[in-house]
Amino acid sequence: MIEAEKPAFFTALFALASTMGVEADEPMGLGYWLGMRDLSLQECEQAIEHAIRQSRFMPKPAELRALAGRDTPAGSALRAWMALQRAVSQHGAWASVDFEDKTINACVRVLGGWRQLCTQDADEFTKWTAQRFLKEYETLSRVRLSDEQLAPLVGHHQIANQSVPEEIRPALEVKLIATRPTKRKALPAPKPKSWPEPSDEEQAANKTKARDLIDSTLGKVSNV
């Protein structure tokens, strides 16, 4: 970003702080500016917008950088946590899910499993589970994980279907959960409205009307 873009950056940042219930001041804004000024204004605004939609607490500059695609271990963990929050809210314990970032699958298993997390008390989930997840994710992301740890997470539907004979058992449906924020695509420019060409008859009629109007106008002028 350049110096002239600082007001726009502060406006977006302070909107984020207000949304998260954090009191913003000049030193805070300066700290975020120093931590993010090497990014473009568009990257920063997209990261802030994503945080407003998905985060429940004020992200640090490193975490916003991760949301902008500039990864740090802490930022990657935060983005993974946001993806987990979104999946729990959208799909719940009955669905089977598979995160694009397979480390999330492994981390959920360490924390008790998909179905257990989906039925946790909201306060416990957003406070204690969030802290444990961020710590476990950073740890697990540094080690080699087994296929079993990385496997999709099973929901109640799949558990119930295991007692159904295989020949009539419904096909397993696993929700694939994306973890990177998608960039918004610019809308195509509207096409100019095209008017149909008048027919030869219409053109001749228009010319006749124009001549009659001119003759009538000239006649009125000559009579004045």
Backbone bond lengths (Angstrom), bond angles and torsions (degrees), N, CA, C in turn:
res aa  C-N    CA-C-N  psi(-1)  N-CA   C-N-CA  omega(-1)  CA-C   N-CA-C  phi
1 M - - - 1.455 - - 1.521 109.55 -
2 I 1.296 114.68 155.14 1.456 120.23 175.94 1.534 108.49 -105.31
3 E 1.337 115.73 166.83 1.459 120.36 -175.42 1.529 112.05 -58.18
4 A 1.327 116.42 -35.45 1.462 119.62 -178.05 1.529 112.55 -66.87
5 E 1.353 117.25 -18.07 1.464 120.65 -179.69 1.528 112.64 -91.09
6 K 1.343 116.39 -1.72 1.463 119.44 -178.21 1.534 112.90 -59.61
7 P 1.351 120.14 -44.12 1.474 118.55 178.78 1.524 113.25 -58.42
8 A 1.330 117.50 -41.77 1.469 120.31 179.47 1.529 110.77 -65.45
9 F 1.334 116.64 -38.39 1.461 120.70 177.90 1.528 110.37 -64.47
10 F 1.351 116.92 -45.48 1.468 120.80 179.61 1.528 110.96 -62.78
11 T 1.327 117.49 -38.50 1.468 120.33 179.21 1.520 110.67 -60.34
12 A 1.333 116.73 -46.94 1.467 120.46 179.55 1.529 111.04 -66.58
13 L 1.337 116.65 -42.16 1.469 120.58 -178.34 1.529 111.16 -64.62
14 F 1.329 116.99 -43.94 1.470 120.15 -178.56 1.524 110.71 -70.02
15 A 1.332 118.07 -29.22 1.464 120.20 173.60 1.524 109.98 -64.99
16 L 1.333 116.25 -39.90 1.469 120.64 176.40 1.527 110.36 -62.81
17 A 1.334 116.60 -46.91 1.468 120.59 -179.43 1.530 110.94 -60.27
18 S 1.327 116.40 -43.19 1.463 120.03 178.94 1.522 111.37 -62.25
19 T 1.335 116.44 -40.40 1.466 120.99 178.87 1.522 110.95 -62.56
20 M 1.338 116.64 -37.14 1.460 121.28 -178.18 1.527 113.17 -86.25
21 G 1.343 116.73 1.15 1.457 119.80 179.62 1.507 113.48 74.59
22 V 1.340 117.02 26.91 1.463 122.07 -179.24 1.523 108.52 -107.22
23 E 1.335 116.72 134.30 1.464 120.64 178.04 1.521 109.70 -79.16
24 A 1.319 116.11 119.42 1.461 121.20 -177.37 1.523 110.15 -94.71
25 D 1.327 116.29 143.17 1.457 120.73 176.25 1.522 108.71 -141.77
26 E 1.312 116.85 179.56 1.461 121.32 -175.48 1.528 112.81 -64.08
27 P 1.363 119.81 -45.42 1.474 118.33 177.77 1.528 112.72 -59.34
28 M 1.326 116.53 -38.74 1.467 119.16 178.14 1.529 110.33 -62.88
29 G 1.329 115.89 -46.47 1.462 119.17 179.38 1.516 112.16 -60.72
30 L 1.334 116.42 -40.00 1.460 120.25 178.90 1.517 111.17 -64.40
31 G 1.345 116.94 -40.22 1.461 119.88 178.99 1.523 112.02 -61.73
32 Y 1.329 116.97 -43.76 1.456 120.24 178.22 1.535 111.17 -67.79
33 W 1.334 116.32 -36.25 1.463 120.23 178.00 1.532 110.21 -63.10
34 L 1.324 117.35 -45.36 1.462 119.95 179.55 1.524 111.56 -64.72
35 G 1.337 116.66 -32.92 1.459 119.98 -178.42 1.512 114.40 -80.66
36 M 1.344 117.17 -14.51 1.468 119.04 -172.54 1.528 113.92 -131.33
37 R 1.321 118.50 2.47 1.458 119.11 -171.80 1.525 113.80 -69.31
38 D 1.343 117.44 -14.29 1.461 118.50 176.72 1.530 111.94 -79.93
39 L 1.340 117.82 -7.69 1.460 121.66 175.68 1.524 109.39 -88.68
40 S 1.315 116.08 163.02 1.456 119.36 175.28 1.520 109.51 -77.98
41 L 1.329 116.57 158.91 1.461 120.39 177.89 1.524 110.59 -61.29
42 Q 1.319 117.31 -38.10 1.466 120.85 179.40 1.528 110.99 -62.89
43 E 1.348 117.39 -42.92 1.463 120.65 177.44 1.531 110.91 -60.16
44 C 1.329 116.17 -43.53 1.459 120.27 -178.60 1.526 111.15 -65.32
45 E 1.313 116.72 -44.35 1.464 120.49 -178.66 1.529 111.14 -65.32
46 Q 1.331 117.40 -38.45 1.462 120.25 177.75 1.524 110.67 -65.99
47 A 1.344 117.04 -40.46 1.462 120.52 178.73 1.522 110.89 -65.34
48 I 1.326 117.12 -42.23 1.464 121.31 179.42 1.523 110.35 -65.73
49 E 1.314 116.88 -42.29 1.467 120.50 178.46 1.530 110.66 -61.68
50 H 1.329 116.18 -42.37 1.463 120.18 179.26 1.534 110.18 -64.35
51 A 1.325 117.67 -40.43 1.467 121.16 179.54 1.528 110.93 -65.09
52 I 1.319 117.55 -39.47 1.464 120.88 178.68 1.526 110.31 -61.66
53 R 1.333 116.94 -38.62 1.457 120.17 -177.91 1.525 112.25 -76.21
54 Q 1.332 118.23 -33.10 1.457 120.00 -167.39 1.526 115.63 -115.25
55 S 1.336 118.75 -28.46 1.460 119.92 -172.67 1.516 111.39 -90.06
56 R 1.342 115.36 149.58 1.458 120.85 177.29 1.520 112.37 -108.43
57 F 1.328 116.61 3.73 1.462 120.06 176.22 1.519 108.03 -147.03
58 M 1.320 115.73 161.33 1.460 121.47 -173.22 1.527 110.64 -69.68
59 P 1.341 118.07 116.95 1.463 119.77 -179.91 1.524 112.01 -74.72
60 K 1.326 115.17 148.02 1.453 121.49 175.11 1.543 109.17 -76.80
61 P 1.356 117.57 165.63 1.465 119.16 178.03 1.527 113.09 -54.41
62 A 1.341 117.55 -40.48 1.468 120.18 179.57 1.523 111.29 -62.25
63 E 1.330 116.00 -35.53 1.464 120.06 -179.30 1.520 110.84 -73.31
64 L 1.335 117.38 -37.23 1.465 120.02 174.63 1.530 110.90 -65.76
65 R 1.323 116.59 -35.70 1.470 119.94 177.18 1.529 109.91 -62.09
66 A 1.316 115.99 -39.22 1.463 119.05 178.35 1.522 110.75 -65.32
67 L 1.334 116.66 -39.86 1.460 120.00 177.69 1.528 111.38 -65.87
68 A 1.327 115.98 -24.23 1.463 120.73 176.58 1.519 111.81 -85.76
69 G 1.332 117.26 -0.98 1.461 120.55 -179.89 1.508 113.68 97.49
70 R 1.340 118.33 3.75 1.465 122.42 177.55 1.525 107.60 -102.69
71 D 1.326 116.83 91.82 1.467 121.77 -167.29 1.522 113.81 -74.34
72 T 1.333 113.95 142.24 1.461 124.58 164.26 1.528 104.43 -133.19
73 P 1.332 119.44 160.87 1.473 119.16 179.09 1.524 113.29 -56.16
74 A 1.339 116.80 -45.03 1.467 119.53 179.63 1.521 111.36 -66.50
75 G 1.316 115.86 -38.49 1.459 119.34 179.93 1.516 112.55 -68.21
76 S 1.316 117.00 -39.45 1.464 120.62 177.07 1.523 110.56 -63.03
77 A 1.330 116.00 -39.27 1.466 119.82 178.68 1.523 110.67 -64.69
78 L 1.323 116.91 -40.09 1.463 120.03 179.13 1.527 110.64 -64.55
79 R 1.322 116.74 -43.92 1.464 119.47 179.66 1.527 110.43 -62.80
80 A 1.323 116.78 -38.53 1.463 120.40 177.40 1.528 110.74 -64.46
81 W 1.325 116.84 -41.24 1.463 120.43 178.71 1.540 110.89 -62.46
82 M 1.313 116.72 -40.56 1.464 120.43 178.08 1.534 111.10 -62.31
83 A 1.337 115.80 -40.13 1.460 119.66 178.03 1.525 110.55 -64.06
84 L 1.333 116.67 -39.54 1.466 120.28 178.33 1.528 110.51 -65.57
85 Q 1.321 117.62 -45.56 1.469 120.77 177.21 1.524 110.98 -55.29
86 R 1.313 115.88 -46.25 1.467 120.88 -177.90 1.520 110.67 -63.34
87 A 1.329 117.20 -41.95 1.464 121.09 -178.48 1.522 111.70 -67.22
88 V 1.325 116.52 -41.34 1.465 120.17 178.17 1.523 110.41 -60.85
89 S 1.335 115.87 -42.75 1.461 120.63 -178.76 1.523 112.23 -69.01
90 Q 1.333 117.43 -41.07 1.458 121.19 -173.60 1.527 113.37 -82.58
91 H 1.332 118.00 -33.86 1.471 120.41 -170.10 1.524 113.81 -113.50
92 G 1.311 118.37 -39.84 1.452 120.75 176.66 1.516 114.32 74.35
93 A 1.340 114.97 -178.54 1.463 121.91 -169.89 1.525 113.91 -70.91
94 W 1.337 118.51 -20.12 1.466 119.59 -177.13 1.524 112.35 -77.90
95 A 1.315 117.47 -25.22 1.469 120.60 -178.39 1.525 110.98 -85.79
96 S 1.328 116.10 150.62 1.461 122.00 169.73 1.522 107.61 -95.54
97 V 1.327 117.20 136.34 1.460 120.94 -174.59 1.524 110.45 -129.75
98 D 1.322 114.13 156.10 1.465 121.02 177.45 1.517 107.08 -141.78
99 F 1.318 117.15 113.73 1.449 121.07 -176.80 1.519 110.70 -79.70
100 E 1.320 114.84 140.02 1.465 120.70 175.20 1.530 110.08 -56.51
101 D 1.314 116.30 -40.72 1.473 122.94 173.22 1.533 106.69 -86.65
102 K 1.332 116.64 98.53 1.473 120.74 -172.77 1.526 113.30 -64.21
103 T 1.329 117.24 -18.95 1.465 119.05 177.27 1.520 110.72 -61.88
104 I 1.327 117.46 -29.92 1.468 120.54 177.32 1.522 109.99 -63.04
105 N 1.345 117.38 -41.11 1.465 120.48 177.26 1.528 110.59 -56.04
106 A 1.333 115.52 -47.48 1.466 120.14 -178.93 1.520 111.44 -64.84
107 C 1.321 116.16 -40.46 1.457 120.45 -178.36 1.534 110.98 -65.98
108 V 1.329 117.30 -40.61 1.468 120.93 178.31 1.526 110.11 -60.95
109 R 1.332 117.41 -38.98 1.473 120.42 178.74 1.530 110.78 -62.83
110 V 1.337 116.86 -40.62 1.463 120.33 179.52 1.529 110.39 -63.35
111 L 1.325 116.70 -33.93 1.458 121.42 -176.31 1.528 113.25 -85.68
112 G 1.320 117.57 4.68 1.462 119.56 175.68 1.505 115.50 120.00
113 G 1.342 117.39 -9.60 1.456 119.59 177.22 1.523 113.09 105.32
114 W 1.309 115.24 159.77 1.466 123.18 -175.58 1.525 112.58 -60.58
115 R 1.311 117.23 -49.71 1.464 120.52 -175.39 1.526 111.07 -66.21
116 Q 1.323 116.15 -35.96 1.462 119.81 179.50 1.535 111.08 -67.88
117 L 1.335 117.32 -42.06 1.466 120.47 179.82 1.527 111.36 -64.96
118 C 1.345 116.01 -37.57 1.466 120.14 -177.48 1.520 112.74 -66.87
119 T 1.324 117.21 -21.60 1.468 120.39 -177.30 1.531 112.54 -107.29
120 Q 1.315 116.72 11.15 1.463 120.06 178.68 1.517 111.56 -70.20
121 D 1.321 115.66 154.29 1.455 121.65 171.01 1.531 109.29 -60.35
122 A 1.327 116.60 140.58 1.467 121.23 -174.43 1.524 111.80 -58.76
123 D 1.335 117.68 -43.20 1.466 120.38 -179.54 1.528 111.08 -64.73
124 E 1.305 116.78 -42.81 1.462 120.26 179.10 1.522 110.61 -63.37
125 F 1.332 115.78 -40.75 1.463 120.27 -178.15 1.522 111.31 -64.73
126 T 1.334 117.56 -46.29 1.461 120.37 -174.43 1.523 113.47 -79.26
127 K 1.320 117.55 -20.50 1.474 119.49 -179.18 1.531 111.49 -101.36
128 W 1.342 116.02 -71.82 1.460 119.54 -171.96 1.522 112.27 -74.98
129 T 1.332 117.07 -43.10 1.471 118.41 179.65 1.513 110.90 -64.86
130 A 1.331 117.63 -37.79 1.469 120.84 178.35 1.526 110.78 -59.43
131 Q 1.323 117.11 -46.34 1.465 120.16 -179.54 1.532 111.20 -63.48
132 R 1.330 116.25 -44.17 1.467 119.72 179.78 1.519 111.41 -64.92
133 F 1.331 116.08 -40.49 1.462 119.63 -179.11 1.527 110.77 -61.77
134 L 1.333 116.92 -48.48 1.465 120.13 -178.09 1.527 111.26 -59.24
135 K 1.337 116.29 -40.90 1.469 120.42 179.46 1.525 111.14 -68.36
136 E 1.343 116.65 -47.24 1.464 120.57 -178.82 1.525 111.70 -65.02
137 Y 1.329 116.48 -37.48 1.472 119.37 -178.86 1.528 110.52 -62.74
138 E 1.323 116.31 -46.40 1.472 118.77 179.90 1.526 110.50 -61.17
139 T 1.332 116.94 -38.02 1.473 120.38 179.36 1.523 111.16 -67.48
140 L 1.334 116.66 -49.14 1.468 120.99 -176.06 1.525 112.31 -68.51
141 S 1.332 117.05 -28.46 1.461 119.58 -178.75 1.526 112.28 -69.86
142 R 1.331 117.35 -11.99 1.470 121.20 -178.97 1.535 112.97 -97.36
143 V 1.337 117.00 -5.80 1.467 119.40 -174.87 1.525 110.26 -120.09
144 R 1.306 114.99 161.82 1.460 121.01 176.85 1.532 108.59 -80.96
145 L 1.331 116.04 128.35 1.460 121.72 -176.56 1.521 110.34 -108.75
146 S 1.327 115.80 149.25 1.466 120.88 -178.62 1.526 110.71 -80.21
147 D 1.328 115.78 162.88 1.462 120.58 176.97 1.528 110.75 -59.91
148 E 1.309 116.80 -34.75 1.461 120.18 179.43 1.523 111.12 -65.20
149 Q 1.328 116.89 -40.71 1.465 120.01 178.68 1.533 111.63 -67.06
150 L 1.339 116.36 -32.32 1.465 121.35 -175.08 1.522 113.05 -89.99
151 A 1.319 118.25 -4.02 1.471 122.36 -174.83 1.526 111.16 -64.89
152 P 1.345 117.59 158.39 1.469 120.96 177.08 1.523 112.17 -55.80
153 L 1.309 115.82 155.67 1.459 123.25 -177.82 1.530 109.57 -94.14
154 V 1.314 116.18 129.49 1.460 122.04 -170.72 1.525 110.96 -89.04
155 G 1.350 115.99 134.38 1.448 122.13 177.09 1.522 112.21 -101.09
156 H 1.325 116.28 177.74 1.466 121.34 -177.10 1.535 112.68 -61.26
157 H 1.347 117.19 -35.37 1.460 119.50 -179.23 1.528 111.05 -60.15
158 Q 1.314 116.14 -45.34 1.458 119.49 -179.03 1.531 111.04 -65.39
159 I 1.322 117.15 -39.43 1.464 120.81 177.97 1.531 109.84 -61.05
160 A 1.338 116.35 -45.73 1.470 120.41 -179.32 1.523 111.47 -64.54
161 N 1.338 117.13 -36.76 1.466 120.59 -176.86 1.528 113.05 -72.64
162 Q 1.327 117.56 -15.65 1.464 119.47 -179.69 1.529 112.28 -65.58
163 S 1.348 117.05 -22.27 1.468 120.06 177.99 1.522 112.61 -86.03
164 V 1.344 117.76 -5.10 1.462 122.53 179.53 1.524 108.51 -86.61
165 P 1.372 118.15 136.58 1.469 119.90 177.43 1.529 111.67 -52.24
166 E 1.323 115.66 139.94 1.459 120.76 -172.30 1.521 112.58 -58.30
167 E 1.361 117.06 -35.17 1.461 119.12 -175.99 1.521 112.90 -68.98
168 I 1.335 118.90 -19.25 1.468 121.11 178.21 1.525 112.03 -118.92
169 R 1.309 115.85 7.08 1.457 120.14 -178.66 1.527 109.81 -70.92
170 P 1.336 119.70 130.76 1.474 120.56 179.31 1.522 111.22 -65.82
171 A 1.325 114.81 151.33 1.466 119.87 -179.59 1.532 110.27 -62.73
172 L 1.313 115.28 141.52 1.457 120.55 -179.89 1.526 109.66 -70.96
173 E 1.318 115.96 129.49 1.461 121.63 176.56 1.518 108.83 -112.23
174 V 1.330 115.58 117.56 1.461 121.16 -178.98 1.527 108.10 -113.61
175 K 1.322 116.53 127.13 1.455 121.40 178.83 1.531 109.18 -81.54
176 L 1.338 116.64 120.11 1.465 120.96 176.62 1.523 108.30 -84.81
177 I 1.322 116.33 122.89 1.463 121.90 -174.90 1.526 109.52 -104.89
178 A 1.332 116.72 115.97 1.460 120.87 175.93 1.524 109.26 -73.23
179 T 1.319 116.74 150.15 1.464 120.28 -177.89 1.514 113.36 -118.72
180 R 1.316 118.15 -16.69 1.463 119.87 178.18 1.515 109.55 -95.41
181 P 1.358 118.13 138.26 1.449 119.22 177.62 1.513 110.92 -64.57
182 T 1.309 115.53 138.09 1.452 120.10 179.07 1.512 110.14 -85.53
183 K 1.312 115.82 139.19 1.455 119.84 178.27 1.525 109.44 -81.58
184 R 1.305 114.10 138.35 1.449 118.14 -179.91 1.518 110.09 -72.86
185 K 1.299 115.69 136.60 1.446 121.14 178.49 1.521 109.54 -87.93
186 A 1.313 115.20 139.67 1.458 119.14 177.52 1.523 109.37 -68.75
187 L 1.306 115.24 140.14 1.457 119.32 178.39 1.520 109.44 -72.14
188 P 1.331 117.99 143.19 1.468 119.58 178.40 1.521 110.82 -65.58
189 A 1.325 115.46 146.87 1.459 119.89 178.69 1.526 109.43 -64.50
190 P 1.337 116.98 139.96 1.468 118.30 -179.84 1.522 111.26 -64.59
191 K 1.305 115.90 142.02 1.457 120.67 179.07 1.529 109.76 -76.18
192 P 1.322 116.97 139.23 1.467 118.38 177.94 1.527 110.07 -62.60
193 K 1.329 114.41 142.23 1.460 119.28 -178.43 1.517 109.70 -71.72
194 S 1.291 115.47 128.96 1.468 120.09 -179.12 1.519 108.89 -101.20
195 W 1.333 114.93 132.41 1.452 120.35 179.03 1.523 109.47 -98.99
196 P 1.325 119.13 140.80 1.466 120.78 -179.63 1.521 111.38 -67.85
197 E 1.321 115.97 141.82 1.454 121.03 176.96 1.529 109.77 -67.83
198 P 1.365 117.21 132.82 1.471 118.21 177.82 1.528 111.01 -67.21
199 S 1.319 114.53 150.39 1.466 119.61 178.96 1.525 109.82 -73.41
200 D 1.350 116.25 169.32 1.472 120.56 178.69 1.517 110.77 -60.04
201 E 1.334 117.01 -39.56 1.467 120.09 -179.87 1.530 111.10 -64.90
202 E 1.347 115.53 -41.20 1.464 119.04 179.40 1.522 111.06 -65.97
203 Q 1.358 117.01 -39.86 1.458 119.87 178.30 1.518 111.31 -62.78
204 A 1.353 117.04 -42.37 1.470 120.78 179.69 1.525 110.72 -64.20
205 A 1.359 116.95 -41.13 1.461 120.69 179.42 1.517 111.07 -64.79
206 N 1.343 116.41 -39.49 1.464 119.96 179.01 1.526 111.43 -65.09
207 K 1.321 116.49 -39.13 1.464 120.03 178.65 1.525 110.34 -64.47
208 T 1.347 116.33 -40.71 1.456 120.36 179.17 1.521 111.06 -62.58
209 K 1.351 116.59 -44.44 1.455 120.49 178.83 1.530 110.78 -62.02
210 A 1.342 116.20 -39.10 1.461 119.88 -179.78 1.529 111.05 -65.23
211 R 1.361 116.99 -42.33 1.470 120.21 179.53 1.530 110.55 -64.95
212 D 1.338 116.19 -42.56 1.469 119.60 178.96 1.518 111.30 -61.22
213 L 1.372 116.29 -40.34 1.452 120.01 179.68 1.523 110.79 -65.21
214 I 1.350 116.83 -42.25 1.469 120.79 179.65 1.524 110.08 -63.70
215 D 1.382 117.46 -46.39 1.471 121.44 -178.73 1.521 110.48 -61.73
216 S 1.360 115.73 -40.24 1.456 119.19 -179.54 1.518 111.18 -65.69
217 T 1.357 115.87 -41.37 1.465 120.31 -179.61 1.523 111.24 -65.58
218 L 1.352 117.51 -42.71 1.454 121.64 179.87 1.525 110.80 -64.96
219 G 1.349 116.27 -37.30 1.451 119.78 178.73 1.505 112.68 -63.73
220 K 1.360 115.59 -40.00 1.447 119.18 178.22 1.518 111.29 -66.33
221 V 1.340 116.43 -38.19 1.465 119.73 -179.31 1.536 110.57 -65.18
222 S 1.351 116.43 -42.07 1.489 119.93 -177.93 1.508 112.81 -67.42
223 N 1.324 116.57 -21.33 1.466 119.63 -179.33 1.522 113.34 -87.76
224 V 1.335 115.62 -6.89 1.463 119.17 -178.68 1.522 110.74 -78.03
